[in-house]
Amino acid sequence: MSLPPPARPGPNQLTDQPINASVAHVVAVPRIDRWRIYHRLQELMIPCWCLPDGSLRVEIQNSIGALLLRSVVQQFVASRQEMVNWLERCWEHELIR
């Protein structure tokens, strides 16, 4: 007895094609920094909205968007010492290479 040939994927079945999925997150940032973060994300073409309740909603479409979001938020909310430590770690990593 032979097995039937594998079925071809239909329009609703999984294929080898990449999936474009985006996720909207509410980002907790200080209100004083919210508009500056919002404008920087807009410059980077990352969809975001300031909601009436004071929160910032950001749509993350891929891993690059997630990294950019983290970088922008860190730029505004991290202390000077945290930024210095991060920069020193980057330099150390470059020296090791």
Secondary structure by P-SEA (a helix, b strand, c coil): cccccccccccccccccccbbbbbbbccccccaaaaaaaaaaaaccccccccccbbbbbbccaaaaaaaaaaaaaccccaaaaaaaaaaaaaaaaac
